[in-house]
Amino acid sequence: MAQDKLFSKKRKVIQDFNFGHATALVFDDMLQRSVPFYAEMQRMMAEIAADYAQPGTCVVDLGCSTGTTIITLDHYIAPDVRFVGVDYSQEMIKKAKEKLAKLGVKRELEFICRDLNEGVEIQNASVVILNLTLQFVRPLYRQNVIRQIADGLNKDGCLILVEKVLSNDSNINRFFIKYYYDFKKRNGYSKMEISQKREALENVLIPYQVEENIELLKSNGFSSVDIFFKWHNFCGFLAQK
């Protein structure tokens, strides 16, 4: 696994974060060092997905990146369930295909390159996953994405949503961000790396408050929503149609 050193050198100009070739090469390391309890979250999502996945339907991973979630799901979900991975980065999809081929994943699987800002088509799905993905969709288009997911889900299907979130109290929010940066420091990131990546993400990753995410889900086709994971400014939601 290549180590994430994308922001290890001082940059004169910080460009917006992207999911191109350089990011795809180190993305697995980046996630493990940047997302608290990442492996446990993967296990929890797969556990939930296994209970909702129905034979003859599909499980859709929107923002599948390098395929880590799909690989985890493969160990939990029956082989008669079809997988679909969607990502707007061809480099991420290429990396995902390489990983799946190396591991010998055999089930029916399709990858689609698509920008969620332009909408998404969901058909015959019992589970849809948005793992740290919706936060990169421009707020103007998020309602449309959630509505299309709900419309495409089968009855009693679910959406698993994991997001960075904001506290509705500015003081608490400041503490949570501090705890998060301390977490990244413990995992080997320097202050400069953290600062430069924060600047790169400023106009790209736009988080909502917990209550805003719940309202977004409930007002666009989901009958019930609960939280299955929470760590400071990270939150996992389970929304049932």
C-alpha positions as CSV (number, residue, x, y, z in Angstrom):
1,M,0.0,0.0,0.0
2,A,1.5,3.3,-1.1
3,Q,1.8,5.9,1.7
4,D,-0.1,9.1,1.4
5,K,2.3,12.0,1.0
6,L,0.2,14.2,-1.2
7,F,0.5,17.2,1.0
8,S,3.9,16.5,2.6
9,K,5.7,19.2,0.6
10,K,5.0,22.9,1.0
11,R,2.8,24.2,-1.9
12,K,2.7,27.8,-3.1
13,V,-0.8,27.3,-4.5
14,I,-3.3,24.9,-3.0
15,Q,-5.6,23.6,-5.6
16,D,-8.9,22.0,-5.0
17,F,-8.7,18.4,-3.8
18,N,-9.4,15.8,-6.6
19,F,-9.7,12.1,-7.0
20,G,-7.3,11.6,-9.9
21,H,-4.3,9.4,-10.5
22,A,-2.1,10.6,-7.6
23,T,-5.0,10.3,-5.1
24,A,-6.0,6.9,-6.3
25,L,-2.5,5.5,-5.7
26,V,-2.5,6.4,-2.0
27,F,-6.2,6.5,-1.3
28,D,-6.3,3.3,0.8
29,D,-3.6,4.6,3.1
30,M,-5.3,8.0,3.2
31,L,-8.6,6.5,4.4
32,Q,-7.0,4.3,7.1
33,R,-5.1,7.2,8.5
34,S,-7.7,9.9,8.0
35,V,-11.0,8.2,8.9
36,P,-11.5,7.1,12.6
37,F,-12.6,3.5,13.0
38,Y,-12.5,3.0,9.3
39,A,-12.2,-0.8,9.4
40,E,-15.0,-1.0,12.0
41,M,-17.2,1.2,9.9
42,Q,-16.7,-1.0,6.9
43,R,-17.6,-4.1,9.0
44,M,-20.7,-2.3,10.4
45,M,-21.9,-1.3,6.9
46,A,-21.4,-4.8,5.5
47,E,-23.3,-6.3,8.5
48,I,-26.2,-3.9,7.9
49,A,-26.2,-4.4,4.2
50,A,-26.3,-8.2,4.6
51,D,-29.6,-7.9,6.6
52,Y,-31.2,-5.8,3.9
53,A,-29.8,-7.3,0.7
54,Q,-32.4,-9.5,-1.0
55,P,-31.8,-12.3,-3.5
56,G,-32.0,-11.2,-7.1
57,T,-31.5,-7.5,-6.3
58,C,-28.4,-5.3,-6.3
59,V,-26.3,-3.5,-3.8
60,V,-25.0,-0.1,-5.1
61,D,-21.9,1.6,-3.8
62,L,-22.1,5.3,-4.8
63,G,-18.6,6.7,-4.6
64,C,-17.0,3.3,-4.6
65,S,-13.4,4.7,-5.0
66,T,-10.9,1.8,-4.9
67,G,-13.4,-0.9,-4.1
68,T,-12.7,-1.4,-0.4
69,T,-16.4,-1.4,0.6
70,I,-17.3,-3.7,-2.2
71,I,-14.6,-6.1,-1.1
72,T,-15.8,-6.1,2.5
73,L,-19.5,-6.6,1.3
74,D,-18.4,-9.6,-0.7
75,H,-17.6,-11.5,2.5
76,Y,-21.0,-10.8,4.0
77,I,-23.6,-10.9,1.2
78,A,-24.9,-13.9,-0.7
79,P,-23.5,-14.5,-4.2
80,D,-27.0,-14.1,-5.8
81,V,-26.9,-10.4,-5.1
82,R,-25.4,-8.2,-7.8
83,F,-23.0,-5.4,-7.0
84,V,-22.7,-2.0,-8.7
85,G,-19.9,0.4,-8.1
86,V,-20.3,4.1,-9.2
87,D,-17.5,6.7,-9.2
88,Y,-16.8,9.8,-11.2
89,S,-13.0,9.0,-11.2
90,Q,-11.8,6.5,-13.9
91,E,-8.6,6.2,-11.9
92,M,-10.4,5.0,-8.8
93,I,-12.5,2.5,-10.8
94,K,-9.3,1.2,-12.4
95,K,-7.7,0.7,-9.0
96,A,-10.9,-1.0,-7.8
97,K,-10.9,-3.4,-10.7
98,E,-7.2,-4.3,-10.0
99,K,-7.9,-5.0,-6.4
100,L,-11.0,-7.1,-7.1
101,A,-9.1,-9.1,-9.7
102,K,-6.2,-9.7,-7.4
103,L,-8.6,-11.0,-4.7
104,G,-10.5,-13.2,-7.1
105,V,-13.9,-11.7,-6.5
106,K,-16.3,-13.7,-8.8
107,R,-19.8,-12.3,-8.3
108,E,-21.7,-10.4,-10.9
109,L,-20.3,-6.8,-10.7
110,E,-20.6,-3.7,-12.8
111,F,-18.6,-0.4,-12.5
112,I,-20.1,2.9,-13.8
113,C,-18.3,6.2,-14.2
114,R,-20.7,8.9,-13.3
115,D,-20.7,12.3,-11.6
116,L,-23.5,12.3,-8.9
117,N,-24.0,16.0,-9.4
118,E,-25.6,15.0,-12.7
119,G,-28.0,12.5,-10.9
120,V,-28.0,8.8,-10.6
121,E,-30.1,5.9,-11.9
122,I,-31.0,3.2,-9.3
123,Q,-32.8,0.1,-10.3
124,N,-33.9,-3.0,-8.4
125,A,-31.7,-2.1,-5.4
126,S,-32.2,-3.4,-1.9
127,V,-29.1,-1.5,-0.5
128,V,-27.4,1.7,-1.5
129,I,-24.3,3.0,0.2
130,L,-22.9,6.6,0.3
131,N,-19.8,6.2,2.3
132,L,-18.1,9.7,2.7
133,T,-19.5,10.6,-0.8
134,L,-22.6,12.8,-0.4
135,Q,-20.4,15.5,1.2
136,F,-18.7,16.0,-2.1
137,V,-22.0,16.4,-4.0
138,R,-22.8,20.1,-4.3
139,P,-25.6,21.0,-1.9
140,L,-27.8,22.2,-4.8
141,Y,-28.0,18.6,-6.1
142,R,-28.1,16.6,-2.9
143,Q,-31.9,16.5,-2.6
144,N,-32.1,15.2,-6.2
145,V,-29.6,12.4,-5.5
146,I,-31.4,11.3,-2.3
147,R,-34.8,11.4,-4.0
148,Q,-33.5,9.3,-6.9
149,I,-31.9,6.8,-4.5
150,A,-35.2,6.4,-2.6
151,D,-37.2,6.1,-5.9
152,G,-34.9,3.3,-7.1
153,L,-34.8,1.3,-3.9
154,N,-37.1,-1.6,-3.5
155,K,-39.7,-1.6,-0.6
156,D,-38.0,-2.0,2.7
157,G,-34.6,-1.3,1.2
158,C,-32.0,0.9,2.9
159,L,-29.5,3.6,2.3
160,I,-26.3,3.6,4.4
161,L,-24.9,7.1,4.6
162,V,-21.6,8.0,6.3
163,E,-20.6,11.7,6.4
164,K,-18.4,14.2,8.1
165,V,-20.8,16.4,10.0
166,L,-21.0,19.8,11.7
167,S,-22.1,20.4,15.3
168,N,-24.9,23.0,15.7
169,D,-22.8,24.6,18.4
170,S,-19.7,26.5,17.1
171,N,-17.7,25.8,20.3
172,I,-18.4,22.1,20.2
173,N,-17.7,22.0,16.5
174,R,-14.3,23.6,17.1
175,F,-13.4,21.0,19.7
176,F,-14.5,18.1,17.5
177,I,-12.3,19.4,14.6
178,K,-9.4,19.7,17.1
179,Y,-9.9,16.1,18.2
180,Y,-10.0,15.0,14.6
181,Y,-6.7,16.8,13.7
182,D,-5.1,15.2,16.8
183,F,-6.3,11.8,15.5
184,K,-4.5,12.6,12.1
185,K,-1.4,13.7,13.9
186,R,-1.3,10.4,15.8
187,N,-1.4,8.6,12.5
188,G,1.6,10.4,11.2
189,Y,0.3,13.5,9.4
190,S,2.2,16.7,10.1
191,K,0.6,20.1,10.8
192,M,1.5,21.3,7.4
193,E,-0.1,18.2,5.7
194,I,-3.3,18.7,7.7
195,S,-3.4,22.4,7.0
196,Q,-2.8,22.1,3.2
197,K,-5.3,19.3,2.8
198,R,-7.9,21.3,4.8
199,E,-7.4,24.2,2.4
200,A,-7.7,21.9,-0.6
201,L,-11.0,20.5,0.7
202,E,-12.5,23.8,1.7
203,N,-14.5,24.3,-1.5
204,V,-15.0,20.7,-2.3
205,L,-16.2,18.9,0.9
206,I,-19.2,20.7,2.4
207,P,-20.6,19.0,5.5
208,Y,-24.1,19.3,6.9
209,Q,-25.3,19.1,10.5
210,V,-26.7,15.8,11.8
211,E,-30.2,17.2,11.8
212,E,-29.9,18.5,8.3
213,N,-28.9,15.1,7.0
214,I,-31.8,13.4,8.8
215,E,-34.2,16.0,7.4
216,L,-32.8,15.5,3.9
217,L,-33.4,11.8,4.1
218,K,-36.9,11.9,5.7
219,S,-38.2,14.6,3.3
220,N,-37.0,12.7,0.2
221,G,-38.5,9.2,0.5
222,F,-37.2,7.5,3.6
223,S,-39.7,6.5,6.3
224,S,-37.2,6.1,9.2
225,V,-33.6,7.2,9.9
226,D,-31.3,6.3,12.8
227,I,-27.6,6.8,13.6
228,F,-25.5,3.6,13.7
229,F,-22.1,5.3,14.2
230,K,-20.9,8.5,15.7
231,W,-17.3,9.8,16.4
232,H,-17.0,13.5,17.0
233,N,-17.5,15.0,13.5
234,F,-18.2,11.6,11.7
235,C,-21.6,10.1,11.6
236,G,-23.2,7.0,10.0
237,F,-26.9,7.0,9.2
238,L,-29.2,4.1,8.4
239,A,-32.3,5.2,6.3
240,Q,-35.0,2.7,5.5
241,K,-37.5,3.1,2.7
